[in-house]
Amino acid sequence: MLRPLYFDELQVGARWESRARTITEADVVNFACITGDFDPLHVDHEYARQTPFRKPIAHGLLGLSWMAGLSTTAPYVKTAAFVAIRDWRFLQPAYIGDTVHVVTEVTELTPRGRKRGQVIWRRKLVNQAGTVLQEGVLETLVETTPKTPND
């Protein structure tokens, strides 16, 4: 079992790359069912063929969800709270068949009391060609290493 990192074990500039996953049509359809977003750009091949994308694209918020999920173990940290998404940008479409992963970098560390600290992360959702599809800044609170009775 992977041991989570604590706030005091993180360093500004540290980077991780997540495992990858391939986007399926079932992913897009299931997301449409969950959210109710059946925009033909996502689910209608004939309609999408007439757009600049030429084929269906995944929902932007589905990409944001992949970023959130794939980054949970790269790095695996002792998160106390997810605080904010800042300046998230949707740069390029994600297509069915793309394989995506997340690149994460610590950009700022600020202690917030004795038990946790604020971590500012830059995260990028990247496809198999190395194209950044989405990127932005996230803020979390991460627990510090627990003190032992002798500390």
C-alpha positions as CSV (number, residue, x, y, z in Angstrom):
1,M,0.0,0.0,0.0
2,L,1.3,3.4,-0.9
3,R,2.1,5.7,2.0
4,P,0.7,9.3,1.6
5,L,3.1,12.2,1.6
6,Y,2.6,14.9,4.3
7,F,2.9,18.7,3.8
8,D,6.4,18.8,5.3
9,E,7.6,16.2,2.8
10,L,6.6,18.3,-0.2
11,Q,9.0,20.7,-2.0
12,V,8.3,23.6,-4.4
13,G,9.2,22.4,-7.9
14,A,8.5,18.7,-7.2
15,R,6.7,17.1,-10.2
16,W,4.8,13.9,-10.8
17,E,3.2,12.3,-13.8
18,S,0.1,10.2,-13.3
19,R,-0.8,6.9,-14.9
20,A,-2.7,7.2,-18.1
21,R,-6.2,6.2,-19.3
22,T,-7.8,6.0,-22.7
23,I,-11.0,7.9,-23.3
24,T,-13.9,5.7,-24.4
25,E,-17.2,6.5,-26.0
26,A,-18.8,4.9,-23.0
27,D,-17.0,7.5,-20.7
28,V,-18.6,10.3,-22.7
29,V,-22.1,8.8,-22.9
30,N,-22.0,7.9,-19.2
31,F,-20.9,11.5,-18.3
32,A,-23.8,12.8,-20.5
33,C,-26.2,10.5,-18.6
34,I,-24.9,11.6,-15.2
35,T,-24.9,15.3,-15.9
36,G,-27.8,15.6,-18.5
37,D,-25.5,17.3,-21.0
38,F,-26.4,15.6,-24.2
39,D,-25.1,18.4,-26.4
40,P,-24.7,16.9,-29.9
41,L,-21.1,18.0,-30.0
42,H,-20.4,15.2,-27.5
43,V,-22.8,12.4,-28.5
44,D,-23.9,12.9,-32.1
45,H,-21.3,11.7,-34.7
46,E,-23.2,13.2,-37.7
47,Y,-23.6,16.6,-36.0
48,A,-19.9,16.6,-34.8
49,R,-18.7,15.8,-38.3
50,Q,-20.0,19.2,-39.4
51,T,-18.1,21.1,-36.6
52,P,-14.5,22.3,-36.7
53,F,-13.6,19.2,-34.5
54,R,-14.9,16.8,-37.2
55,K,-15.8,14.2,-34.6
56,P,-17.4,14.1,-31.1
57,I,-15.3,15.6,-28.2
58,A,-15.4,14.8,-24.6
59,H,-17.1,17.2,-22.2
60,G,-14.6,19.8,-20.8
61,L,-15.8,19.0,-17.3
62,L,-15.2,15.3,-17.9
63,G,-11.6,16.3,-18.6
64,L,-11.5,18.2,-15.3
65,S,-12.8,15.1,-13.6
66,W,-10.1,12.9,-15.1
67,M,-7.5,15.4,-13.9
68,A,-9.0,15.2,-10.3
69,G,-9.1,11.4,-10.4
70,L,-5.7,10.6,-12.1
71,S,-3.9,13.1,-9.8
72,T,-5.0,11.4,-6.6
73,T,-2.0,9.1,-6.6
74,A,0.5,11.3,-8.4
75,P,1.3,12.4,-5.8
76,Y,-0.6,10.6,-3.1
77,V,-0.8,13.1,-0.3
78,K,-2.7,13.3,3.1
79,T,-5.2,15.8,1.9
80,A,-7.3,17.5,4.6
81,A,-9.4,19.6,2.2
82,F,-9.8,20.6,-1.4
83,V,-10.1,24.4,-1.3
84,A,-10.2,25.9,-4.8
85,I,-9.7,25.6,-8.5
86,R,-8.1,28.8,-9.9
87,D,-7.6,29.9,-13.5
88,W,-8.6,26.5,-15.1
89,R,-8.3,26.7,-18.8
90,F,-9.7,24.4,-21.5
91,L,-7.1,24.7,-24.3
92,Q,-7.7,21.8,-26.7
93,P,-10.5,19.2,-27.1
94,A,-10.2,15.6,-25.8
95,Y,-11.3,13.0,-28.3
96,I,-12.6,9.4,-27.9
97,G,-9.5,7.3,-28.2
98,D,-7.1,9.8,-26.7
99,T,-5.0,8.6,-23.8
100,V,-4.6,11.2,-21.1
101,H,-2.4,11.7,-18.0
102,V,-1.8,14.5,-15.5
103,V,1.4,16.4,-14.8
104,T,1.4,17.9,-11.4
105,E,3.9,20.4,-9.9
106,V,4.0,22.0,-6.4
107,T,4.3,25.8,-6.9
108,E,3.7,27.1,-3.4
109,L,3.8,25.8,0.2
110,T,2.4,27.8,3.1
111,P,2.1,26.4,6.7
112,R,-1.4,26.9,8.1
113,G,-1.0,26.1,11.8
114,R,0.6,23.0,13.3
115,K,-1.5,20.3,11.7
116,R,-1.7,21.3,8.0
117,G,-0.4,23.5,5.2
118,Q,-1.7,25.1,2.0
119,V,-0.4,23.6,-1.2
120,I,-0.7,25.3,-4.5
121,W,-0.5,22.9,-7.4
122,R,-0.2,23.5,-11.2
123,R,-1.9,20.6,-13.0
124,K,-2.1,19.8,-16.7
125,L,-4.2,17.2,-18.5
126,V,-2.0,16.0,-21.3
127,N,-2.8,13.6,-24.3
128,Q,-0.6,10.9,-25.9
129,A,1.0,13.4,-28.2
130,G,2.1,15.6,-25.4
131,T,-0.5,18.3,-26.1
132,V,-1.8,20.1,-23.0
133,L,-5.6,19.9,-23.2
134,Q,-6.4,21.6,-19.9
135,E,-4.4,23.3,-17.2
136,G,-4.8,25.4,-14.1
137,V,-4.0,25.9,-10.5
138,L,-5.6,24.1,-7.5
139,E,-5.4,24.7,-3.8
140,T,-5.5,22.0,-1.1
141,L,-4.8,21.7,2.6
142,V,-2.5,18.9,3.4
143,E,-1.8,17.4,6.8
144,T,1.6,17.7,8.4
145,T,3.4,14.6,9.7
146,P,1.7,13.5,12.9
147,K,3.8,14.2,16.0
148,T,4.9,11.2,18.1
149,P,4.5,11.4,21.9
150,N,8.3,12.1,22.2
151,D,8.2,15.1,19.9
